[in-house]
Amino acid sequence: MLEFLGEPMVVFIIGLGGGLLLGLAARLGRFCTLGMIEDAHFGQDLSRAWMWLLALGTAMIAGFAAEAAGYIDLGQTMLLSSRFSVAGAVLGGLAFGYGMALAGNCGFGLLARLGGGDLRALVVALVMGVAGFAALSGIFATIRAGLFPILPASAPNGLFHLAADVSGLAAPVLGITCGLAMAAFAAIRLQRAGALKMLAYGVLAGVAISSGFLGTYWVANTGFGTWPVISHSFTQPIGDTIRYVMFASVVDPGFGLGSVLGVVLGGTLGSLIKDGFRWEACEDHRELRRQMAGGALMGIGAVLAAGCSVGQGLSALSIAAVNAPLVAVSIWLGAWLGLRKLILGAHAVFGAE
């Protein structure tokens, strides 16, 4: 396959396939980070939280089972082979979460909405992608690298890999056990609530996450090129997609481009299946201004935190990267504060309801 299609195209297809599954889960299964947080705090409904937990457990089981079987070395992933700033995890997570509330969606959600014809999502996604690249390799890159450095790790920088050294149990055993516990608990909750569709799409999202790691690892260790072992995240890939549109003749397609296009395609298919594709635009300039500000915060925050709500909240958590729980909690807290401001007013962010 690699000889026939070429390594860049194979990596692109791997990202496309997983992105398609995630786009369908978002559009048909209502798989959404911000929606989950809003439901939990303001709707007293934890169904989408259980769906997210099921996706995380599924991805964790698949990833560590593959490592136990010798199909992948999770220590080769970018998330475990690097040490990231703790301050960046907290500040970036808070900024991303608050921006997500202002924008009304994370990068993944914006792409899924764009697939259904939402032009507001296109504008905000473009702002997010440009802001992310400004912090990653643009005008803010030097400041960001100085304050929040990324350093190589001498050993896999994962919670289960570190726990293995203390407990004597192999990291895959710890990962599979934790994944099974999370997936079983979430599946029971969803089954009792009669949310079988959410159960199915939670598993589907988890499979999409694990397919990214397994697919890119296979290409990195089978082909001749140098490929990072990664899975789905939606900040740098949006910037990569913008760059590819402008410089396609000198830039190879990659996993991120496939992932972005896959989510958009999944959102389109899901909208056609569910309620029909229709174009939407913003009628209130104040709303669009708020959403664009949220997009900028998400782009910069995700770079500081080394991932977004999917990149850290699912991909990094599924392989137990050290900073992932801290980023996930920070994103949740930032989103909660942003939602309180929008729903209850600015006075309620730190005060009583």
For each residue, the residues with C-beta under 8 A, 3 or more apart:
1: 4 5 10
2: 5 6 7 10 219 222 223
3:
4: 1
5: 1 2 9 10 13
6: 2 9 10
7: 2 10 11 219 223 224 225 227
8: 11 12 225 252 253 254
9: 5 6 12 13 253
10: 1 2 5 6 7 13 14 219 223
11: 7 8 14 15 215 216 219 227 253 254 255 258
12: 8 9 15 16 253 254 255 257 258
13: 5 9 10 16 17 258
14: 10 11 17 18 211 212 215 216 219 255 258
15: 11 12 18 19 212 232 237 254 255 256 257 258 259 260 262
16: 12 13 19 20 258 259 261 262 265
17: 13 14 20 21 208 211 258 262
18: 14 15 21 22 208 209 211 212 215 231 232 259 262
19: 15 16 22 23 208 232 258 259 260 261 262 263 264 265 266
20: 16 17 23 24 262 263 265 266 269
21: 17 18 24 25 204 205 207 208 211 262 266
22: 18 19 25 26 31 108 112 205 208 232 259 262 263 266 310
23: 19 20 26 27 111 112 115 262 263 264 265 266 267 268 269 270
24: 20 21 27 28 29 201 204 266 269 270
25: 21 22 28 29 31 55 201 202 204 205 208 266
26: 22 23 29 30 31 32 108 109 112 263 266 267 270
27: 23 24 112 115 116 266 267 269 270 271 273 274
28: 24 25 197 201 270 273 274
29: 24 25 26 51 197 198 200 201 202 204 205
30: 26 35 48 198
31: 22 25 26 48 51 52 55 201 202 205
32: 26 35 36 48 105 106 109
33: 36 37 52 100 106 108 109 309 310 313 331 335
34: 37 38 100 101 104 105 106 109 309 335 339
35: 30 32 38 39 48 109
36: 32 33 39 40 48 49 51 52
37: 33 34 40 41 332 335 336 339
38: 34 35 41 42 43 339
39: 35 36 42 43 44 45 46 47 48 49
40: 36 37 43 44 45 46 48 49
41: 37 38 336 339
42: 38 39 339 343
43: 38 39 40
44: 39 40
45: 39 40 48
46: 39 40 49 50 189
47: 39 50 51 189 190 193 195 198
48: 30 31 32 35 36 39 40 45 51 52 198
49: 36 39 40 46 52 53
50: 46 47 53 54 186 189 190 193 195 198 202
51: 29 31 36 47 48 54 55 186 190 195 198 199 201 202 205
52: 31 33 36 48 49 55 56 202 313 314
53: 49 50 56 57 182 183 185 186 202
54: 50 51 57 58 182 183 186 187 190 199 202 203 206
55: 25 31 51 52 58 59 202 203 205 206 209 314
56: 52 53 59 60 179 182 206 314 317 318
57: 53 54 60 61 178 179 180 181 182 183 184 186 206
58: 54 55 61 62 179 183 202 203 205 206 207 210
59: 55 56 62 63 179 205 206 207 209 210 314 315 318
60: 56 57 63 64 175 176 178 179 182 183 206 317 318 319 320
61: 57 58 64 65 175 176 179 180 183 206
62: 58 59 65 66 206 207 210 214
63: 59 60 66 67 72 74 175 210 213 214 318 319
64: 60 61 67 68 74 160 171 172 174 175 176 179 319
65: 61 62 68 69 172 176
66: 62 63 69 71 72 210 213 214
67: 63 64 70 71 72 73 74 171 172 175
68: 64 65 170 172 173 176
69: 65 66
70: 67
71: 66 67 214 217
72: 63 66 67 76 213 214 217 229
73: 67 76 217
74: 63 64 67 77 80 156 158 161 171 213 319
75: 80 81 155 156 158 161
76: 72 73 80 81 217 220 229
77: 74 80 81 213 217 229 230 231 319
78: 81 82 228 229 230
79: 82 157 230 306 307 315 316 319 321 324
80: 74 75 76 77 153 156 157 158 161 319 321
81: 75 76 77 78 152 153 156 157
82: 78 79 150 151 152 153 157 306
83: 150 151 152 153 157 322
84: 88 89 148 150 305 306 322 323
85: 88 89 147 148 149 150 304
86: 89 90 323 326
87: 90 91 147 148
88: 84 85 91 92 147 148 304 305 306
89: 84 85 86 92 93 304 305 306 323 326 327 330
90: 86 87 93 94 326 327 330
91: 87 88 94 95 301 304 305 330
92: 88 89 95 96 148 300 301 302 303 304 305 306 327 330
93: 89 90 96 97 301 305 312 326 327 328 329 330 331 333 334
94: 90 91 97 98 301 330 331 333 334 337
95: 91 92 98 99 297 298 300 301 304 334
96: 92 93 99 100 106 297 298 301 302 305 308 309 330 331 334
97: 93 94 100 101 301 309 330 331 332 333 334 335 336 337 338
98: 94 95 101 102 294 297 301 334 335 337 338
99: 95 96 102 103 293 294 295 296 297 298 299 301 334 338
100: 33 34 96 97 103 105 106 294 298 309 331 334 335 338
101: 34 97 98 104 294 334 335 337 338 339 341 342
102: 98 99 290 291 293 294 297 338 342
103: 99 100 106 110 124 128 290 291 292 294 295 297 298
104: 34 101 291 294
105: 32 34 100 108 109 110 113 121 124
106: 32 33 34 96 100 103 109 110 234 298 308 309 310
107: 110 111 125 128 234 235 238 298 302 308 309 310
108: 22 26 33 105 111 112 232 234 263 308 309 310
109: 26 32 33 34 35 105 106 112 113 121
110: 103 105 106 107 113 114 121 122 124 125 128 295
111: 23 107 108 114 115 121 125 234 238 260 263 264 267
112: 22 23 26 27 108 109 115 116 263 264 266 267 270
113: 105 109 110 116 118 120 121 267
114: 110 111 117 118 119 121 122 125 264 267
115: 23 27 111 112 263 264 265 266 267 268 269 270 271
116: 27 112 113 267 268 270 271 277 278 280
117: 114 271 277 278 279 280
118: 113 114 121 122 280
119: 114 122 123 279 280 281 282
120: 113 123 124 280 281 282 288 291
121: 105 109 110 111 113 114 118 124 125
122: 110 114 118 119 125 126
123: 119 120 126 127 282 288 291 292 295
124: 103 105 110 120 121 127 128 291 292 294 295
125: 107 110 111 114 121 122 128 129 238 295
126: 122 123 129 130 238 242 295
127: 123 124 130 131 292 295 296 299
128: 103 107 110 124 125 131 132 235 238 295 296 298 299
129: 125 126 132 133 235 238 239 241 242 299
130: 126 127 133 134 239 242 299
131: 127 128 134 135 295 296 297 298 299 300
132: 128 129 135 136 235 236 238 239 298 299 300 302 303
133: 129 130 136 137 138 236 239 242 243 299
134: 130 131 138 139 140 141 299 300
135: 131 132 138 140 141 144 299 300 303 304
136: 132 133 141 144 236 239 303
137: 133 141
138: 133 134 135 141
139: 134
140: 134 135 143 144 300
141: 134 135 136 137 138 144 145
142: 145 146
143: 140 146 147
144: 135 136 140 141 147 148 303 304
145: 141 142 148 149 150
146: 142 143 149
147: 85 87 88 143 144
148: 84 85 87 88 92 144 145 304
149: 85 145 146
150: 82 83 84 85 145 306
151: 82 83
152: 81 82 83
153: 80 81 82 83 156 157
154:
155: 75 161
156: 74 75 80 81 153 161 171
157: 79 80 81 82 83 153 161 162 321 322
158: 74 75 80 161 162 171 319 320 321 322
159: 162 163 320 321 322 325
160: 64 163 164 171 172 174 175 178 320
161: 74 75 80 155 156 157 158 164 165 171 320
162: 157 158 159 165 166 322
163: 159 160 166 167 169 171 174
164: 160 161 167 168 169 170 171 174
165: 161 162
166: 162 163
167: 163 164 174
168: 164
169: 163 164 173 174
170: 68 164 173 174
171: 64 67 74 156 158 160 161 163 164 174 175
172: 64 65 67 68 160 175 176
173: 68 169 170 176 177
174: 64 160 163 164 167 169 170 171 177 178
175: 60 61 63 64 67 160 171 172 178 179 319 320
176: 60 61 64 65 68 172 173 179 180
177: 173 174 180 181
178: 57 60 160 174 175 181 182 320
179: 56 57 58 59 60 61 64 175 176 182 183 318
180: 57 61 176 177 183 184
181: 57 177 178 184 185
182: 53 54 56 57 60 178 179 185 186
183: 53 54 57 58 60 61 179 180 186 187 206
184: 57 180 181 187 188
185: 53 181 182 188 189
186: 50 51 53 54 57 182 183 189 190 202
187: 54 183 184 190 191 199
188: 184 185 191 192
189: 46 47 50 185 186 192 193
190: 47 50 51 54 186 187 193 195 196 198 199 202
191: 187 188 194 195 196 199
192: 188 189
193: 47 50 189 190
194: 191
195: 47 50 51 190 191 198 199
196: 190 191 199 200
197: 28 29 200 201
198: 29 30 47 48 50 51 190 195 201 202
199: 51 54 187 190 191 195 196 202 203
200: 29 196 197 203 204
201: 24 25 28 29 31 51 197 198 204 205
202: 25 29 31 50 51 52 53 54 55 58 186 190 198 199 205 206
203: 54 55 58 199 200 206 207
204: 21 24 25 29 200 201 207 208
205: 21 22 25 29 31 51 55 58 59 201 202 208 209 314
206: 54 55 56 57 58 59 60 61 62 183 202 203 209 210 314 318
207: 21 58 59 62 203 204 210 211
208: 17 18 19 21 22 25 204 205 211 212 232
209: 18 55 59 205 206 212 213 231 232 310 314 315 318
210: 58 59 62 63 66 206 207 213 214 231 318
211: 14 17 18 21 207 208 214 215 231
212: 14 15 18 208 209 215 216 230 231 232 255 259 315
213: 63 66 72 74 77 209 210 216 217 229 230 231 315 319
214: 62 63 66 71 72 210 211 217 218
215: 11 14 18 211 212 218 219
216: 11 14 212 213 219 220 227 228 229 230 231 255
217: 71 72 73 76 77 213 214 220 221 229
218: 214 215 221 222
219: 2 7 10 11 14 215 216 222 223 225 227
220: 76 216 217 223 226 227 228 229
221: 217 218
222: 2 218 219
223: 2 7 10 219 220 227
224: 7
225: 7 8 219
226: 220
227: 7 11 216 219 220 223
228: 78 216 220
229: 72 76 77 78 213 216 217 220
230: 77 78 79 212 213 216 233 255 315
231: 18 77 209 210 211 212 213 216 311 315 318
232: 15 18 19 22 108 208 209 212 259 310 311 314 315
233: 230 236 237 256 259 302 307 308 310 311 312 315
234: 106 107 108 111 237 238 259 260 263 308 310 311
235: 107 128 129 132 238 239 298 299 302 303 307 308 311
236: 132 133 136 233 239 240 256 302 303
237: 15 233 234 240 241 255 256 257 259 260
238: 107 111 125 126 128 129 132 234 235 241 242 260
239: 129 130 132 133 136 235 236 242 243 299
240: 236 237 243 244 254 256 257 260
241: 129 237 238 244 245 256 257 260 261
242: 126 129 130 133 238 239 245 246
243: 133 239 240 246 247 251
244: 240 241 247 248 251 253 257
245: 241 242 248
246: 242 243
247: 243 244 250 251
248: 244 245 251
249:
250: 247
251: 243 244 247 248
252: 8
253: 8 9 11 12 244 257 258
254: 8 11 12 15 240 257 258
255: 11 12 14 15 212 216 230 237 258 259
256: 15 233 236 237 240 241 259 260
257: 12 15 237 240 241 244 253 254 260 261
258: 11 12 13 14 15 16 17 19 253 254 255 261 262
259: 15 16 18 19 22 212 232 233 234 237 255 256 262 263
260: 15 19 111 234 237 238 240 241 256 257 263 264
261: 16 19 241 257 258 264 265
262: 15 16 17 18 19 20 21 22 23 258 259 265 266
263: 19 20 22 23 26 108 111 112 115 234 259 260 266 267
264: 19 23 111 112 114 115 260 261 267 268
265: 16 19 20 23 115 261 262 268 269
266: 19 20 21 22 23 24 25 26 27 112 115 262 263 269 270
267: 23 26 27 111 112 113 114 115 116 263 264 270 271
268: 23 115 116 264 265 271 272 277
269: 20 23 24 27 115 265 266 272 273
270: 23 24 26 27 28 112 115 116 266 267 273 274
271: 27 115 116 117 267 268 274 275 276 277 278
272: 268 269 276 277
273: 27 28 269 270
274: 27 28 270 271
275: 271
276: 271 272
277: 116 117 268 271 272
278: 116 117 271
279: 117 119
280: 116 117 118 119 120
281: 119 120
282: 119 120 123 285 287 288 291
283: 287
284: 287 288
285: 282 288 289
286: 289 290
287: 282 283 284 290 291
288: 120 123 282 284 285 291 292
289: 285 286 292 293
290: 102 103 286 287 293 294
291: 102 103 104 120 123 124 282 287 288 294 295
292: 103 123 124 127 288 289 295 296
293: 99 102 289 290 296 297
294: 98 99 100 101 102 103 104 124 290 291 297 298 338
295: 99 103 110 123 124 125 126 127 128 131 291 292 298 299
296: 99 127 128 131 292 293 299 300
297: 95 96 98 99 102 103 131 293 294 300 301
298: 95 96 99 100 103 106 107 128 131 132 235 294 295 301 302 308
299: 99 127 128 129 130 131 132 133 134 135 235 239 295 296 302 303
300: 92 95 131 132 134 135 140 296 297 303 304
301: 91 92 93 94 95 96 97 98 99 297 298 304 305 334
302: 92 96 107 132 233 235 236 298 299 305 306 307 308 311
303: 92 132 135 136 144 235 236 299 300 306
304: 85 88 89 91 92 95 135 144 148 300 301
305: 84 88 89 91 92 93 96 301 302 308 312 323 327 330 331
306: 79 82 84 88 89 92 150 302 303 311 312 316 323 327
307: 79 233 235 302 310 311 312 313 315 316 324 327
308: 96 106 107 108 233 234 235 298 302 305 311 312 313
309: 33 34 96 97 100 106 107 108 312 313 314 331
310: 22 33 106 107 108 209 232 233 234 307 313 314 315
311: 231 232 233 234 235 302 306 307 308 314 315 316
312: 93 233 305 306 307 308 309 315 316 317 321 323 324 327 328 331
313: 33 52 307 308 309 310 316 317 324 327 328 331
314: 52 55 56 59 205 206 209 232 309 310 311 317 318
315: 59 79 209 212 213 230 231 232 233 307 310 311 312 318 319
316: 79 306 307 311 312 313 319 321 323 324 327
317: 56 60 312 313 314 320 321 324 325 328
318: 56 59 60 63 179 206 209 210 231 314 315
319: 60 63 64 74 77 79 80 158 175 213 315 316
320: 60 158 159 160 161 175 178 317 324
321: 79 80 157 158 159 312 316 317 324
322: 83 84 157 158 159 162
323: 84 86 89 305 306 312 316 326 327
324: 79 307 312 313 316 317 320 321 327 328
325: 159 317 328 329
326: 86 89 90 93 323 329 330
327: 89 90 92 93 305 306 307 312 313 316 323 324 330 331
328: 93 312 313 317 324 325 331 332
329: 93 325 326 332 333
330: 89 90 91 92 93 94 96 97 305 326 327 333 334
331: 33 93 94 96 97 100 305 309 312 313 327 328 334 335
332: 37 97 328 329 335 336
333: 93 94 97 329 330 336 337
334: 93 94 95 96 97 98 99 100 101 301 330 331 337 338
335: 33 34 37 97 98 100 101 331 332 338 339
336: 37 41 97 332 333 339 340
337: 94 97 98 101 333 334 340 341 349
338: 97 98 99 100 101 102 294 334 335 341 342
339: 34 37 38 41 42 101 335 336 342 343
340: 336 337 343 344 348 349
341: 101 337 338 344 345 346 348 349
342: 101 102 338 339
343: 42 339 340
344: 340 341 347 348 353
345: 341 348
346: 341 349
347: 344 351
348: 340 341 344 345 351 352 353
349: 337 340 341 346
350:
351: 347 348
352: 348
353: 344 348
